[in-house]
Amino acid sequence: MTNYRSPAFCNLALLAASLMAATGPAQAQQTSGASFTETFDRLDTAFWYISDGWNNGAHQNCTWSKSQVRVANGELTLGFAAQQAGDRAYVCGELQTRQRYGFGTYEVRMKSATGSGLNSAFFTYIGPTDKQPHDEIDFEVLGKNLRQVQLNQYVSAKGGNEKLVPVAGGANLSFNDYAFIWERNRLRYFVNGTLVHEVTDPAKIPPNPQKIFASLWGSDTFKDWMGPFSYTGPAEMKIDRIAFTAMGETCRFAESVLCKLD
C-alpha cells in the first residue's frame, strides 16, 4: 500500500534525499500559520490555493481543474468528471492552504465520493516543490472500501505506516469527523471523536510545518490499492468544515475533538 502524495512524488524521492544531504536535518516548526475554522461560507482564494491545469503524475487519470472546486450553501464540493483536459480524460478537484501549519489539531468534517478507483483525501504535505523534505500526514477514503479510512504519515519521503480503521455507517453516506493531533513526540488520529491510532516513535512523526490539502482524484493504474477504475458518472466529495488549532490553544468550536478532551 502507498498513499496519495507518495506516488505523486515518488520520482522526487531522490531529490528529497539530495535536499536533505545538502541542507542537513530540517529545523522543525520554524513557522506556523495561525489557528482557523473554515466553514466555507465563501471561497477565500487569498487563503486557499486551487490546483488547476496539471496532475501529480502518470498514475493520476485526471487533471486538476478549478471547475471541480465549488462552494455553495456552506459546503465545499470537490468533483470528478469526464472532460478532456490535456492528455487526461477526466478532471478533478483539489485545494490547499497557502500557509504552512505546525504542531496542533487538524480537523475535517467530510463526506467521501463513491466509486472504485477514486480517492477522497484530507492531508498535510510539504516536499521538494517547496524546497523541503517530503513530510505528510493523511486521511484517505478509497472508493473501493467506503467503510474504512486509511491513515498514514511520511517523514523525509519514508512511509510504510498505513493503517485502516472503520468508519461506522460508511464514509460516503453521511458527514464524518476526522482529526489528528500532531505533537513533537506524539501523533493521534481520531474518527468521529474516538481515538483510533497513536504514534509515539519520533522517527515516524513528521517534524516540518506543512500545507493543508483536500482532494478528490482517480487512478487507472493503482488497482490493488484503490480498486479497478470504472467511470459511472460524476462524483463528489463534500466538506462542511476544515479547522486548525495551534498547540496550546483551547477548542474553537463545540464539535472539535479538543472539546471532548478538555
N, C-alpha and C positions, 0 to 999 in steps of 0.2 A: 504494500500500500504506500501511497505517497499523497501529498496534498496539492492544493491548487497552485500556490506560488512556486513551490519547488520545481514541478515540471516546467512551469513557465520560464523559470530562470536556471534550469539545470545546465544549460550551455554557458551560464555565467559562473558556475561553481569555481572554476579555476581562476577567474577574475577576482572573485571574492577572496580566495586564498591568497592571491597575489597582493591584493589590497591590504590584507592583514599583515602579510610579511613586510610590506613596505612601510606601514604606519605603526606597527606594533599593536598590542592589545587595545581594544576600544576603551575609552574612559566613559563608563556608563552614566546615563542620566545627566548629561551636561545641560540639556534644555528640555523643557516640557511645557506643552500648552496648558491653558487654564481649564478648570472644570467647566462642563457644559451639559445641558439637556436639550436635545433636538427633537421636537415633536412635529416637524415638517408642516407647519402652517404655510410655509413658503420654502422655496429652494434658494438659499443664500449662496450664490456662486463665489462670493468673496471668502466664504468659509469652506465650501465643498468644491472640489475639482471633479468634473465629469470626464471620464475616459471617452475618447472619440477618435475613430479613424485608424485604429491599429488593433493588433491582437497580441497575445502573450507567447505565441509560438505555434509550431506545426500541429501540436496536439489539440489546439483550440479550433473548433469549427465555425466560430462566429467572430465578427468584427465588432469591437466596442463602438456603440453609437449613442449619441446624445438623445436620439429619438426614442431610446428604450429606457430613459430615466425621466420619470414624471412624478409630480407632486400634486395631489388633489385631496380635499376632504381630510386633511391631517394625516395623510399616509404617503409614503414614498413607494412607488412601484418601479421595480426593475424588470424589464421584459426580455423575452427571447422570441424571435420571429423569423420567418423565411423572408429574406430580402438579400439580393446580391449586393455585396459590398467588397470591392477589390476582388480577391481570389477566394472569398468565403461566401457560402450560400445563405448564411444566417447573420443576423445582428443581435447583440446582447447588451446588457446594461451594467455599468459599474460607476460608483463614485468613491472618492477618498477625501479625507481631510487635507487641507493644505499645510496644517501644522502637525508637528510630531508630539507624541504624548509619552509620558514615562510611567513610573510606578503608580498604581491606583486601581480603580474599579471600572471595568468596561462592561457596558450592558446594551443589549438589543432586544426589542420585542418584535418578533417577525413570524411570518407565515411563509413556508418554503414553496417553491414551484413544484409541480408534478411532472414527472417524465423521466424515464430511464435515459441515462447519458447526460443529465443536467446536474449542475452543482450550485446550490444556494449557499453563499458563504458570507460570514461575518468574521473579520480577522484584522490583526495588526501586522504591519510589514514595513521593513526598511531593508535596503540592499544596495548592490553595486550601482544601480541607476541613481542612487542618492549619495554615492561615494562613501557607503558604509558597508560593513559586513551584512550578510543576509540573516536577519533575525525575524521571527514570525510567531504569532500565536493565533490558533484557528478554532472556529466552529464551522463545520461544513455538513450540510444535509445533501446526501446523494439521492437523486430522483429514483434510483432503483430500490431504495431502502428507506422509506419515509417514516419508519418507526424508530429510527436511531439517528443520532448526530455524531459525527466524528470529531474528536478533539486531537490537537497536535500542536507541537511547537518546534521551532528551528533555532539553533544557536550557531552562528557563523556557518550557515548552509548545511549544518548537520541535523537531520531529522530522525526518523525512525521511532517517534514517540506516539504513534497513533493509538487511539482508544475509542471504541464505540460504546455509547451509552444510550439507554432507551429514552424515547420521548413519548410519554403516555398519550394515547389517543391519536398519535400521528402528527408529524411536523407540518403537514400541508393542509390540515383540516381546520385549524384554528391558530390564533397567535400564541406563541410560546416565548418565555423569557429565558435568554441565555446570557450568562455573565461570567467573567473571570476577574479575580483579584490578583494582581501582579505585584509581588514584593521582591526585594532583593534576593531573599533566600527561600521564598515560597511562592507557588503558583496554584491557585484554587479555581476549579471550574464548577459552575452551578447551572442546573437546568430547572426552571420554574421554582427557584428559591432553594433547591436542595443541592447540597454538596455532592458531586458525582465523581470528582477526581482531584487528587492533591499531588503536587510535585515538590519535593524538598531537596533534590540533588541539585546543587548550584550549577553543575555543568550542563544541566538541562533547562535552565531558566535564562531566557534572553536578557542581556544587560542594557541594550541600546533603545533610546526613545524611538517610537515607530509611528507611522501614519495609520489611521483607522479606515478600513475599507468595508464596503458591502458590494457584492457582485452576484450576478447570475450568468452562467456560461455553460457551453456544451462541448462535448468531445465525441468524435467518431472512433478514436483510437484507444482510449482508456477503458476498454470493455470490461476487463477484470475488476477494475476499481469502481468505475462509475456506471457500469452496465451498458449493454448494447444501445446505441443511439437510434431512436425511431421517432421521427417528427410526426406528430398528430395534430399540430396546430399551435398557435401562440401560447406561451406560458408566462406566468407572472410570479414574482416573489414580492411580498408586501412587507413593509417595515413601518411600524407605528411609532417607534422611538429608538434613538441611539443616545447613550449618555456616557460621559467620563467623569469620574470623581477622583481628584488627586488624593494621594496618600495623606492620611491625617485629617481629612475633612469628613464631615458627617453626611448622612444620606441626603440627597437633593430632592427626592420625590417619594411618595408613600409606597410605591411598588418596588423601590430599589432593594436589591439584596442586602445592602448595607443597613437598611432599616430593620431587617429581620435579624441581623447580627448584633445590633446595638442593644 
